Every structure is written in C-alpha cells, then in structure tokens.
Amino acid sequence: MIEIKNLAKRFGAQVILDGVNLVVQEGETMALLGPSGTGKSVLLKHIIGLIRPDDGEVIVDGQNVALLGRKELSALRGTIGYVFQNGALFDSMNVYENIRLGLTKPEEFGNKEIAEARVAECLRLVNLVPETLKKMPAELSGGMKKRVGIARAIAGRPKYLLYDEPTSGLDPVNSDIIDALIKRLDTELGVTSIMVTHDVRGAFRTADRIALLTAGKVVAVGTPAEFRESTVPEVRAFLERDFDNEPL
C-alpha cells in the first residue's frame, strides 16, 4: 500500500504540492489526473525517493521513504517499476540491452540464460515480436518505444508500477493500445499501479479509481463511475473541457 500524507513541496516561491493526501490500495490501479504542470510527476518522484518532501510523508509498505538509508531505499526501489514519460531508452543500446537494465536483482537474474529468458518474456508481455530485441531505439516507432519502456519496468517483477504520462505524444490508435496493455498487465501481473496522466479517456479506460490533482491538492478521489456523477466543480470543469461536453 502507498500512503501519501499532507505532502508538500515547493521549488523556490512556487508551491507544487500543497498538502496532498492519497491512499493507493494493494492491487488497484490509480490514475492521477490533472492539467500539465500541477505536480503529478513530482509526486511520483517522491514515491521512489528522488525528491524529498518539505513537509508530510510518503509511506510505502509501512516505510517512510524520506527516512530510509541508502541500502533500504535501494531495496524499496527494487520493488518499483517506473515508466518514464519519454520512454528514456538509451540510444546506444539495443532493445535487449535496454530491457535487461530492469533486471536489478543479481541473485535472481545473474545467470545469463535466466536473464535472456526473462527479457524475452517481457517482450512477449508487451506484444512485441522477438526480432525487436536486436533493434536500436532509433528504429522504433513512438508506440514501440513506450512498450519497450514498459517491458523494462516490469522486468524485475516489481510489486508497484508507476507510469508517467504513458500515452503522451502518441496518436489515438497507439494511445488505445497502450491503455489496453496497461490494464491487461496490471491484472495479469497483480501489481499496484499509479498512472500519472492528463488524458481523461485513458484514465477512465484503465483505472480502478481516479484522483484529480489541481492547484497542488487532491480535490476528488473516486471510481470512474463516481467521477461521471461528481458535482465537485473542479471535476466537472476538467471533464467538460477534455470531453468537449460529450457524454462520458
């Protein structure tokens, strides 16, 4: 379980997070929805300990992330897969080498044959053919790069998956493919996921629950059905803007 309690962060005079409270239950997929620049990605970086809070706590599996030592933080990060917004593939490495970077547990994947089998399995899980392993990132489409990034994130068999704008920059067809993939993987792998997005349709397709972050605060949390019926002004304004007043 991930618990975020009164989380606050500012950069200089700019308040990014202003007392965020959120609980993500075991096994659920939570979509963190909100306009660009509202601190959604900053919140994810607090969860993996890349940023320390000015106030409040991030609790993962009962551990206060900001208080962990280097060894404990490294162990925690080993339970978390992170899908970066731009894929973050290394241009000088082929697909196999990029995915293998996700195998961070030498005691489990130190054997070459075991590592190769796991990389091949992850490629299959994201619906890419084996021939893709030899390709360089420059040879991949945007959608394929996203899938390779997801394959790398799941390679180490994480307990948690954090997605940072997984469909950003994709056309509607590829966005649908990635949304369907996320939903299938979350179910098939039994992971707990947080998906940061400004894509309302994607959030409704993939998430068990949705949280709306605006002006540094979580102003609403609920299922997609509850969001459809919400009377919270910020929710109505956000949904109507993104759906152009079409029925949800």
NUMILO-276052 format. One line per 10 residues: number of its first residue (from 1); for each residue x, y, z of N, C-alpha, C, O. Coordinates in steps of 0.1 Angstrom, whole numbers. Layout:
N
NUM> X/Y/Z/X/Y/Z/X/Y/Z/X/Y/Z; ... $
//
This chain:
248
1> 8/-12/0/0/0/0/9/13/0/19/13/6; 4/23/-7/11/36/-7/2/46/-1/-9/48/-4; 8/53/9/0/63/16/8/76/15/20/77/18; 1/87/11/6/100/10/-1/109/19/-13/111/18; 6/115/29/0/122/40/5/136/40/17/139/43; -4/146/38/-1/160/39/12/164/31/20/172/36; 14/158/20/27/160/12/28/174/7/18/179/0; 39/181/10/41/195/5/54/196/-1/64/191/4; 55/203/-12/68/206/-19/67/219/-27/57/222/-33; 77/227/-25/78/240/-33/92/240/-39/102/235/-34 $
11> 93/247/-50/106/250/-57/107/265/-57/100/272/-65; 115/270/-48/116/285/-47/103/290/-42/98/285/-31; 97/300/-48/85/306/-44/73/298/-49/61/301/-45; 75/289/-58/64/282/-64/60/269/-56/68/260/-54; 47/269/-52/42/258/-45/37/248/-55/28/250/-63; 43/236/-54/39/225/-63/29/215/-57/19/213/-63; 32/211/-45/23/202/-38/19/209/-25/28/213/-18; 6/209/-22/2/217/-10/-7/209/-1/-19/212/0; -1/199/6/-9/191/15/-17/180/8/-29/179/10; -10/172/0/-16/161/-8/-18/149/1/-9/145/8 $
21> -31/144/1/-34/132/8/-40/122/-2/-49/125/-9; -35/109/-1/-39/99/-11/-35/86/-6/-24/84/-1; -44/76/-7/-41/62/-4/-43/53/-16/-54/54/-22; -33/45/-20/-34/36/-31/-34/22/-25/-24/18/-19; -45/15/-26/-47/2/-20/-39/-9/-28/-36/-7/-40; -36/-20/-21/-29/-31/-28/-37/-36/-40/-50/-38/-39; -31/-38/-51/-37/-44/-63/-45/-35/-71/-51/-39/-82; -47/-22/-68/-55/-13/-76/-47/-5/-85/-35/-3/-83; -53/0/-96/-47/10/-105/-54/23/-102/-66/25/-104; -45/33/-98/-50/46/-95/-45/55/-106/-33/56/-109 $
31> -54/63/-112/-50/73/-122/-49/86/-115/-59/91/-109; -38/93/-116/-36/106/-110/-38/116/-122/-29/118/-130; -50/122/-122/-54/131/-133/-52/145/-129/-53/149/-118; -49/153/-140/-48/168/-137/-41/175/-149/-35/168/-157; -43/188/-150/-36/196/-160/-21/194/-160/-16/191/-149; -15/197/-171/0/197/-171/5/207/-161/0/218/-160; 16/204/-155/23/213/-146/17/214/-132/20/224/-125; 9/205/-128/3/205/-115/10/197/-104/5/195/-93; 21/191/-108/29/184/-98/27/169/-98/31/162/-88; 20/163/-108/18/149/-108/31/141/-109/32/131/-101 $
41> 40/145/-118/52/138/-119/61/140/-107/69/131/-103; 60/151/-101/68/154/-88/63/145/-77/71/140/-69; 50/142/-77/45/133/-67/51/119/-69/55/112/-59; 52/114/-81/58/101/-84/72/100/-79/76/90/-74; 80/111/-82/94/111/-78/95/111/-63/106/106/-58; 86/116/-55/86/114/-41/85/100/-37/91/95/-27; 76/92/-44/74/78/-40/86/70/-42/88/61/-34; 95/73/-52/107/65/-53/119/72/-47/131/67/-48; 117/82/-39/127/89/-32/137/97/-40/148/100/-35; 133/101/-52/142/110/-59/141/125/-55/150/133/-57 $
51> 129/128/-48/127/141/-43/123/140/-28/115/131/-25; 128/148/-19/124/148/-5/113/158/-3/114/169/-8; 103/155/5/93/165/8/97/176/17/106/174/25; 91/188/15/93/198/25/85/196/38/89/200/49; 74/189/36/65/185/47/57/173/43/55/170/32; 52/166/53/44/154/51/52/142/49/64/142/50; 45/131/45/51/118/44/46/110/32/35/112/28; 55/102/27/52/91/17/55/78/23/67/75/26; 45/70/25/47/57/32/44/46/22/34/45/16; 55/37/19/53/26/10/56/13/18/67/12/24 $
61> 46/4/19/48/-8/27/52/-5/41/60/-12/47; 46/5/47/49/9/61/62/16/63/65/19/74; 69/19/52/82/26/54/81/41/49/75/44/38; 86/50/57/86/64/54/98/66/44/110/65/48; 95/69/32/105/69/21/116/79/24/128/76/22; 113/90/29/123/101/32/132/97/43/143/103/44; 129/88/51/138/84/63/146/72/60/154/68/69; 145/66/48/153/54/45/167/57/42/170/67/36; 176/48/47/190/49/43/192/44/29/183/40/22; 204/45/24/207/42/10/204/27/7/198/25/-3 $
71> 208/18/16/205/4/14/190/1/14/185/-6/5; 183/7/23/169/4/24/161/11/12/152/5/7; 166/22/8/159/29/-3/162/21/-16/153/20/-25; 174/16/-18/177/8/-29/168/-5/-30/163/-9/-40; 166/-11/-18/157/-23/-17/143/-19/-21/136/-27/-28; 138/-8/-16/125/-3/-19/123/-1/-34/113/-5/-40; 133/6/-40/132/8/-55/132/-5/-63/127/-5/-74; 138/-15/-57/138/-28/-64/124/-34/-65/121/-43/-73; 114/-29/-57/100/-33/-58/92/-25/-67/80/-27/-68; 98/-14/-73/90/-4/-81/95/-4/-95/107/-2/-97 $
81> 86/-5/-104/90/-3/-118/85/11/-123/73/15/-119; 93/18/-130/90/32/-134/90/33/-149/100/30/-155; 79/38/-154/78/40/-169/79/55/-171/70/63/-167; 89/59/-177/92/73/-180/84/79/-191/80/72/-200; 81/92/-190/72/98/-200/77/97/-214/69/95/-223; 90/98/-216/96/98/-230/102/84/-233/109/83/-243; 99/74/-225/105/61/-227/118/60/-221/122/49/-215; 127/70/-222/140/70/-216/149/58/-220/156/53/-211; 148/54/-232/156/44/-237/170/49/-240/172/61/-245; 180/41/-238/194/45/-241/197/43/-256/196/31/-261 $
91> 200/53/-263/201/53/-278/213/44/-282/212/38/-293; 223/42/-274/234/34/-278/232/19/-275/241/11/-278; 221/15/-269/218/1/-266/207/-4/-274/197/4/-277; 207/-17/-277/196/-22/-285/184/-25/-275/186/-23/-263; 173/-30/-280/161/-32/-272/165/-43/-261/161/-41/-249; 172/-53/-264/175/-63/-254/183/-57/-242/180/-59/-231; 193/-49/-246/201/-43/-235/193/-33/-227/195/-32/-215; 184/-26/-233/176/-16/-226/167/-24/-216/166/-19/-204; 160/-34/-220/152/-42/-211/160/-48/-200/155/-49/-189; 171/-53/-203/179/-60/-193/183/-51/-182/186/-55/-171 $
101> 184/-38/-184/187/-28/-174/177/-29/-162/180/-26/-151; 165/-34/-165/154/-36/-155/157/-48/-146/150/-49/-136; 166/-56/-149/169/-68/-141/179/-64/-130/191/-66/-132; 175/-58/-120/184/-52/-110/187/-61/-98/194/-57/-89; 182/-74/-98/184/-83/-87/194/-94/-92/189/-104/-98; 207/-93/-90/216/-102/-95/214/-116/-89/217/-126/-95; 209/-117/-77/206/-130/-71/195/-138/-78/194/-150/-77; 187/-130/-85/176/-137/-93/179/-138/-108/174/-147/-114; 186/-128/-113/187/-127/-128/202/-127/-132/205/-123/-143; 211/-131/-123/226/-130/-126/230/-140/-137/239/-137/-144 $
111> 223/-151/-138/226/-161/-148/221/-156/-162/210/-151/-163; 230/-158/-172/228/-152/-185/215/-158/-191/207/-151/-197; 214/-171/-190/202/-178/-196/189/-173/-190/179/-171/-197; 189/-172/-177/177/-167/-170/174/-153/-174/162/-150/-176; 184/-145/-175/182/-131/-179/176/-130/-193/167/-123/-195; 182/-138/-202/177/-138/-216/162/-142/-217/154/-137/-224; 159/-153/-209/145/-158/-209/136/-147/-203/125/-146/-208; 140/-140/-193/131/-130/-187/129/-118/-196/118/-113/-198; 140/-114/-203/138/-103/-213/129/-107/-224/120/-99/-228; 130/-119/-229/121/-124/-240/107/-125/-235/98/-122/-242 $
121> 105/-129/-222/91/-130/-217/85/-116/-216/73/-114/-219; 93/-106/-212/88/-92/-210/84/-87/-224/74/-79/-225; 92/-90/-234/89/-85/-247/76/-91/-252/68/-84/-258; 74/-104/-249/61/-110/-253/49/-104/-245/39/-102/-251; 51/-100/-233/41/-94/-225/36/-81/-230/25/-77/-228; 45/-74/-237/41/-61/-243/38/-62/-258/37/-52/-265; 36/-74/-262/32/-77/-276/41/-72/-287/37/-66/-297; 54/-75/-285/64/-72/-295/71/-85/-299/73/-94/-291; 74/-86/-312/80/-98/-317/94/-100/-313/101/-90/-311; 100/-112/-312/113/-114/-308/124/-107/-316/134/-103/-311 $
131> 121/-105/-329/131/-97/-337/133/-83/-332/144/-77/-336; 124/-78/-324/126/-64/-319/138/-63/-310/144/-52/-309; 142/-74/-304/153/-73/-294/166/-68/-300/174/-61/-293; 168/-70/-313/181/-66/-319/180/-51/-324/190/-46/-328; 168/-45/-324/167/-32/-330/172/-21/-320/173/-23/-308; 176/-10/-326/180/1/-318/168/11/-316/159/10/-324; 168/19/-306/157/28/-303/153/36/-315/142/39/-318; 163/41/-323/161/49/-335/152/42/-345/146/49/-354; 152/29/-345/144/21/-355/130/19/-350/122/12/-357; 126/23/-338/113/20/-333/104/32/-334/108/44/-335 $
141> 91/29/-336/81/39/-336/79/44/-321/84/38/-312; 71/55/-320/68/60/-307/61/51/-298/64/49/-286; 51/44/-304/44/34/-296/52/22/-292/51/17/-281; 62/18/-300/71/7/-297/80/11/-286/83/3/-277; 85/23/-286/94/28/-276/87/28/-262/93/24/-252; 74/32/-262/66/31/-250/66/17/-244/67/15/-232; 63/7/-254/62/-7/-249/75/-12/-244/75/-20/-235; 86/-9/-251/99/-13/-246/101/-7/-232/107/-14/-223; 98/5/-230/99/11/-216/91/4/-206/95/2/-194; 79/0/-210/71/-8/-200/77/-22/-198/77/-27/-186 $
151> 82/-28/-208/89/-41/-207/101/-40/-197/102/-49/-188; 108/-29/-198/119/-27/-188/114/-25/-174/120/-30/-165; 103/-18/-173/98/-15/-159/93/-28/-153/94/-29/-140; 87/-38/-160/82/-50/-154/92/-61/-153/90/-71/-147; 104/-59/-159/114/-70/-160/118/-75/-146/120/-87/-145; 119/-67/-136/124/-71/-123/113/-76/-114/114/-78/-102; 101/-79/-120/89/-84/-113/86/-75/-101/86/-79/-90; 83/-62/-104/80/-53/-93/66/-55/-87/57/-61/-93; 65/-50/-75/52/-50/-68/44/-38/-72/32/-39/-72; 51/-27/-75/44/-15/-79/49/-10/-93/61/-12/-96 $
161> 40/-4/-100/43/2/-113/39/16/-113/27/19/-110; 48/25/-116/45/40/-117/46/44/-132/57/42/-138; 35/49/-138/35/53/-152/35/68/-152/25/74/-147; 45/75/-159/45/89/-160/40/93/-174/48/92/-184; 28/97/-176/22/101/-189/25/90/-200/32/93/-209; 20/78/-198/24/67/-207/19/68/-221/25/62/-230; 9/77/-224/4/79/-237/8/92/-243/3/96/-254; 16/100/-236/20/113/-241/27/112/-254/36/104/-256; 23/121/-264/29/121/-277/24/111/-287/29/110/-298; 15/102/-283/10/91/-292/-3/96/-299/-11/104/-293 $
171> -5/90/-310/-18/92/-317/-29/84/-310/-25/75/-302; -41/86/-313/-52/80/-306/-52/64/-307/-55/57/-298; -48/59/-319/-47/44/-320/-37/38/-311/-40/29/-304; -25/44/-311/-14/39/-302/-17/42/-287/-13/34/-279; -24/53/-284/-28/55/-271/-38/44/-266/-37/40/-254; -47/40/-274/-56/30/-271/-49/17/-268/-52/9/-259; -39/14/-276/-31/2/-275/-23/2/-261/-23/-8/-254; -17/13/-258/-10/14/-245/-20/13/-233/-17/6/-223; -31/19/-234/-41/18/-223/-45/4/-221/-46/-1/-210; -48/-3/-232/-53/-17/-231/-41/-26/-225/-44/-35/-217 $
181> -29/-23/-229/-18/-30/-224/-16/-28/-209/-14/-38/-201; -17/-16/-204/-16/-13/-190/-26/-20/-182/-23/-26/-172; -39/-20/-187/-49/-26/-180/-47/-41/-179/-49/-47/-168; -43/-47/-190/-40/-62/-190/-29/-65/-181/-30/-75/-173; -18/-58/-182/-6/-61/-173/-9/-60/-158/-5/-68/-150; -16/-49/-155/-19/-47/-141/-27/-59/-135/-25/-63/-124; -36/-64/-143/-44/-76/-139/-36/-88/-139/-36/-96/-130; -29/-91/-150/-21/-103/-152/-10/-104/-142/-7/-115/-137; -3/-93/-139/9/-93/-130/5/-91/-116/13/-93/-107; -7/-87/-113/-12/-84/-99/-4/-73/-92/-2/-74/-80 $
191> -1/-63/-100/7/-52/-94/-2/-41/-89/-14/-40/-93; 3/-32/-81/-4/-20/-77/2/-8/-85/14/-7/-86; -6/0/-92/-1/9/-101/-7/23/-99/-18/25/-94; 2/33/-102/-2/47/-102/1/52/-116/13/51/-121; -9/57/-123/-7/63/-137/-9/78/-137/-21/82/-135; 1/85/-139/0/100/-140/-4/103/-154/2/98/-164; -14/111/-156/-19/114/-169/-27/127/-169/-33/131/-159; -28/133/-181/-38/144/-183/-48/139/-193/-57/147/-197; -48/126/-197/-57/121/-207/-69/115/-199/-68/104/-194; -80/122/-200/-92/117/-192/-97/104/-198/-100/95/-190 $
201> -98/102/-211/-103/90/-216/-94/78/-212/-99/67/-209; -81/80/-212/-72/69/-208/-74/66/-193/-74/54/-190; -76/76/-185/-78/73/-171/-91/65/-169/-91/56/-160; -101/69/-176/-114/62/-174/-113/47/-179/-120/38/-174; -105/45/-189/-104/31/-195/-96/22/-186/-99/10/-185; -86/27/-179/-76/19/-173/-77/18/-157/-73/8/-151; -82/28/-151/-81/29/-136/-93/23/-129/-104/23/-133; -90/18/-117/-100/14/-107/-105/26/-100/-117/27/-98; -96/35/-97/-100/48/-91/-92/59/-97/-81/57/-103; -97/71/-96/-91/83/-102/-90/94/-91/-99/95/-83 $
211> -79/100/-91/-77/112/-82/-74/124/-91/-66/123/-100; -80/135/-88/-78/148/-95/-69/157/-87/-73/161/-76; -58/160/-93/-48/169/-86/-49/183/-93/-46/183/-105; -52/193/-86/-52/206/-92/-48/216/-81/-52/215/-69; -41/226/-85/-36/237/-76/-29/231/-64/-30/236/-52; -21/220/-66/-13/214/-55/-20/205/-46/-14/200/-36; -33/203/-48/-41/195/-39/-49/184/-46/-53/186/-58; -52/173/-40/-61/163/-45/-75/167/-41/-78/167/-29; -83/171/-50/-96/176/-47/-108/166/-48/-119/169/-44; -105/154/-54/-115/144/-55/-108/131/-58/-98/130/-65 $
221> -114/120/-52/-110/106/-55/-122/98/-56/-132/99/-48; -123/89/-66/-134/80/-68/-132/71/-80/-123/72/-87; -142/62/-82/-142/54/-93/-146/62/-106/-151/73/-104; -143/56/-118/-147/63/-130/-162/66/-129/-166/77/-134; -170/57/-124/-185/59/-124/-188/71/-114/-197/79/-117; -181/72/-103/-183/83/-94/-179/96/-99/-185/106/-97; -168/96/-107/-163/108/-114/-174/113/-124/-176/125/-125; -180/104/-131/-190/108/-141/-202/116/-134/-207/125/-140; -205/112/-122/-216/118/-115/-212/129/-105/-220/134/-98; -199/132/-104/-194/141/-94/-200/155/-96/-202/160/-108 $
231> -202/161/-85/-207/175/-85/-196/185/-81/-198/197/-79; -184/179/-78/-172/188/-74/-169/197/-86/-166/192/-97; -169/210/-84/-167/220/-95/-154/217/-103/-155/218/-116; -143/214/-97/-131/212/-104/-132/199/-113/-126/199/-124; -139/189/-108/-141/177/-116/-149/180/-128/-145/176/-139; -160/187/-126/-169/190/-137/-162/198/-148/-163/195/-160; -154/208/-143/-147/217/-153/-137/209/-160/-135/211/-172; -130/200/-154/-119/193/-160/-125/183/-170/-120/182/-182; -135/176/-167/-141/166/-176/-148/173/-187/-147/168/-199; -155/183/-185/-162/190/-196/-152/196/-206/-155/196/-218 $
241> -141/201/-201/-131/206/-210/-125/195/-219/-123/197/-231; -122/184/-213/-115/174/-221/-124/165/-229/-120/159/-239; -137/164/-225/-146/157/-233/-154/165/-243/-163/160/-250; -152/178/-242/-159/188/-251/-174/186/-250/-182/187/-259; -178/184/-237/-193/182/-234/-199/170/-240/-212/169/-240; -191/160/-244/-197/148/-249/-200/139/-237/-194/141/-226; -210/130/-238/-213/121/-226/-201/112/-223/-194/108/-232; -199/109/-211/-188/101/-207/-192/86/-208/-184/77/-205 $
//
